[in-house]
Amino acid sequence: MLRAIVVVAPDERARKLAEPLDDPPTVCDIYNYLAGAHQHMLLYDESNRWAHASIAVGERTDFGFAIALGNEFLAENAGGRGLWAETLAFAERDREQARKIGSLARTAWSGFCSATGYYGKGELEAARTTCLAALELCEQIGESRLASWVDNAVAVTLADLGDEAAARMHATRAIERAQELKQLVLTAGALQALGYAAMQRGDLQDAVEAYGKYVLLVRDTENGVARNLFMASAADAHLRAGKVDDAAIIADQALQLAEFAKAPHYRALARRVQAQVLAARGKSDAAIQAFDDAVLSFEKTGSRLELGRALYYRAQLRLARRERDAARDDAERARDLFAETGAAPDRARAEAMLSA
């Protein structure tokens, strides 16, 4: 983290020079730069501090842009931890300010944050609708950077809804946008979309190819967001492809990142994959403990889709342990969660388990 401190230090000096001048746009720019820098280092509490500072300046000087942008960072930071109710609440405050100041860009960004919250809660149709509305605004105002993020999000959402063709289209468009913009975090997100869409349609070769490129891309980066948000999914893809040792290494990295970020949803994702690795290695008791940990965390964060997956994989292990009643309970609960969220491929897998 020494390099991170060095990166932020110049803007700290700018802040000390600018604050006595009390020029809201300048101070807002500095506060939000600091919020963004700390966010990308996964220092979410510090990022939130600067986001709140931006909001305070905006409220004191009636500068709505500062209020909107501060709430956007708060929404993004909550999403980066998997605190979905907070994500949606801050996104709505961002949207309210966007309406007041007449900013289509702020409206689009607030839509992306809302979609993140909806998706995390397992409200897939709401996430899809919100993403498409944000994409339409992006096209209208020429906001290509946000469009790349939203294409990533809608590709993943559509993959979970079972719309393979549309998921592939948005993922492909996301990588094209990312290549034009040449930003590492956008490329990481686009590779996540490609890999995830492939994984959900059962094309494990394409999934591992995309996630393999992702792992190499982020291996030495200091951009924590690019690593924390997608690392557990990369581990999942490798595990499904039978690359157990690779999956174990990547899942361990995902866990370390999530614990550093104090991100309970992403920690639970890593723990679920670790549980599957332990099961694949024949360490059944340790795997059950890891699954229990993941299930409890997903219940607390309200992550219904990922809760369903943790239950589904725990049911698989319980069947192998001949704990048939407990396995059926998990599988039925998983199936119901998938039905509620609209996650068609996952629901089909759970129903197949129950009918076997």
N, C-alpha and C positions, 0 to 999 in steps of 0.2 A: 504493500500500500504506500510505500515511500514515493514512488513515481506519481501516484494519484495526488498526493499532497502537493508535489511540485507543480502539477498541471493546474490545480486550483489556485495556487498562491498568487499569480498575476492578477486574477480577477478580484481576489480579496483586497489587493492594493488599490485596484480601480474603485472598489466599493467605498473604501475609506476616503478616497478623494471625492467621490460623487455625492455621498450622503449629505454633507454639509450644504451642497448646492440645492438640494431638495427639488430636483427636476424629475417628475414622476416617470416619463418614458425612459430616461437614462437609468434611474435607480431600478426600475422594473426590469430592464434588460439585464442588468448585472445580477439581480436576485434570481432571475429565472435561468441565467447561465449557471449560476452556482447550484440551483436546484437540479438542473440537467446533468451537470458534471458529477454531482454526488449520486444521482440516480443511476448513472451508467457504471458507477463503482459499487453499486448495491448498498450504498450507505443511505438507506431510505429514510431513516429518522432525520438525518442531517438535511437531506433533500426536502423533506416535509417542512423543516424549519424555515428554509428559504422560500418555499412556496407560500407559507403563512405570512412571511414578511412581505411578499409581493401583494398578497391580498390586503394586508393592513395598509400599505401605501395606497393601493387603489381605493379603499374605502375612505381613507382620510382625505384624499384629493379628488374624489369622484372620477377616478380614472379606471373605467370599467375593463379595459383590456388587461390591466394588471390583475384584477380580480379573476377574470376568466382564465388567464394563463396559470395563475397560482392554483386554481381548482383543477385545471387539467393535470398539472403535475401530481396533485394529491390523488386524483383518480388513477393515473398511471402507476403511481407507487403502490396504491392499494391493490391494483390488478397484478403488479409484479410480485405481490406477496400472496395473492389468492384471497383477499378480503373483499368478497364480491358485493356485499351490501354497501360497504364504503365506496367501492368503485362506482356503483350506480348513483349513490348520493352526490358525490363530488362531480360526476359527469353531468348530472342534472343542474347543479349550480353553475357549471361552465356554460351549459346550454342557455340558462336564464340570462347570463351576462351577454352571451352572443346575440340573443334577441334584442337586448337593450341597446347594444352598440352597433347593431346591424352588420355583424361580421359573419359572412358565410364560411370563412375559414375556421373560425372558432366553432361554428355549428357542426362542421364536418368532423373536426377533431373530437368534439364532445360525443358525436355519434360513434366514433371508433371506440372511445372509452366505454360507452354504454354497451356496445356489442361485446366488449371484453367481459364486462360484468354478467351480461345475459348468458354468454357462452359458459363462463365458469360455473354458473348456477345450473347449467343444463337446460336453459331455455333456448333451444336451438333455433326454433322458428323466429323468435324475437331477435336473436343474434343475426340470423340471415337477413331479415327485413331491414334491420338497422344498418348492417354492413352495406347493403345495396343502395340504401338512401344516401349513405356517406359517400359511396363511390360516385353516385350521380352528381353530388355536389363537387367532388374532386374534379370530375371531368368538366364541370361548368366553370370552375375557377382556375383550372390548370395546376392543381396541387398534386404533382406526381409523386412526391415523397410519401405523403399520406396514402395515396392510392396504392402504393406498393404494400404498405402495412395492411390496408383493408383487403386487398386481394389475398394476402396471406390468410387473414382471419376468415374470410368467406370461403376460401378453399377448404380449410380445415372443417368449418361448419358443414359445408355441403358434403364433404366426405363422410361425416358422422350421420348425416341425414340419408346417405345412400345414393346421392346424385353424383355418380362417378365422373361422367363426362364434364359436367359443369365444374366440379372440383379440380379436375385436371386442367381445364381451360384457365381458371383463375390462378392456379399455381404456376402455370407456364407464363402467364402474363406478368405475374409477380416477379419471376426471375428475369424476364425481359426488362422490366422497369428497373430492377436492382442493378442490372448490368449497365444500364444507361447512367444511373446515378453514382455508381461506384462507391457505395457506402457499405462497410462491412456488416453492420447490424441489419440492413435491408437484405443483403445477400443471405445472411444467416436465416432470417425469417422466411425468405423465399425457398431456401433449401428445406426448411422445416415443412413448408406447405407441400412441396413436391414429395418429400419422403412420407409425410403423414397420409396424403391422399393415396399414395401407392400402397402403404401399409394397410389402410382400411379396405382397399379393393383386393387385397391378398397378393399383390405383386411384390414379394419380398426382395427380389433381386433389385428392382428399381428403388425400393425403399432404402436398402442398405447402401446402394450407390449414392443416393442423395445425402443420406445421413453421414456416410463416410466422408464426403466432401465437406459437410458441415463441421464435423469433428476436427478435420485438418484446418479448416478456415479459422476456427475460434481457439485453437490450441494455445496460441501464444498471445491472444488479444487481452487487453486490459478492460475491454468492454464487457462488464459483468452481465448486462441485460442480455446480450447476444448468447451468453453461455447459460445463464440461469433458466431462461424461459423454455429452452428447447432440449437441454441435455438429457433429461429423463426420457423424452420421446425417442431420442437417438439410441439410448440404451434399450428401450423397448423393441425397436426395430431389429437391432442386432440379436436380441434374445429370440425373437420370433423366427429369425433366419437360422437359428441354431448356433450362433456365435456366442456361446455362453461366457467364455473368458473375456471377450471384448465387452460384452454387455455388463459384466461385473465391474470392470474398470470404469466404464462410462457412468454407470449408476453410482459408484462411489464418489466420482467427481461431482455428479449432480447433487448428491446429498450434502457434500461439503459446501457447495455454492449456496444451496437453499438454507442451510443452517447459518451461514455467514449473513445471508440477506434477511434472516428472520422471516422466512416465507413458508408458512405452514402447508399451503396447498402443494407447492413444488417439492417440499421435503417429503410429503406423503407420496407424491408421484415416484420419487426416487426409492422410497421404502417399499412401495408395491413391486417395483422391478427387482429390487434386491430380494424380496420374498420369492419371486419367481426363479431367480438365480439359485437361491438356496434350495428350493424344491427340485430344480433340475440337477443339482449336485447331491440330492438324496438327504439333505439336512432338513428333514420334515418338521421337527419341533421348532427349530429356529425360524423356519419359513412361516409357520403359523403365527409366531410372535410378531414377525415383521408385518404380516398381513393384518393382524389385529391392530397394530400401531397405525397402519395406513387407513384402515376403515374408520377408526376413531377420529383421526385428523380430518378425513373427508366429511364425516358427519358434522364436525364442529364448523368447518368452513362452508358447509352447504353445497359442496361440489358434487352434485347428484350423478352426473355422468361418470366421473372418475370413481365415485363411491360404488356405482354399479359394477365397474370393471374390477375393482379390488374384491368385491364380493364374488364375482364370477370366477376369478382365478383362485380365490380361497376355496370355492366350491369344488374346483378341479382337484385341488390338493386333498380336500376332505374325502372326495370319492376314492382317490388313490389310497387313502388311509382307512377306507371302508367305514367312514363315518357318514352313512347314507342319509340319515335324517337331517344332520347339520348341513350336509352338502345341499340337499334339496331346499332347505330353508334359505341358504345363501343364493342359490340359483333362482329361486322364485322371486326373492327380493330384487335381485339383479335384473331379471326380466321385467319386473314392474317398473323399476327405475328407467330402464331403456325405453319402455313404452311411454312413460310420462314425458321423457325428454325428446322422443322422436328419433332416437339413435337406431336406425333400421338395421345396419349390419350387426351391431352388438346384440340387439334383440333377437335376431335370427340365431346367433350363436348360443344365446342363453336358452332359447326354446329347443334347439337341437340337443343341448345337454339334458334338458328335462324330459325329452321324449325318448332318449336313448335307453 
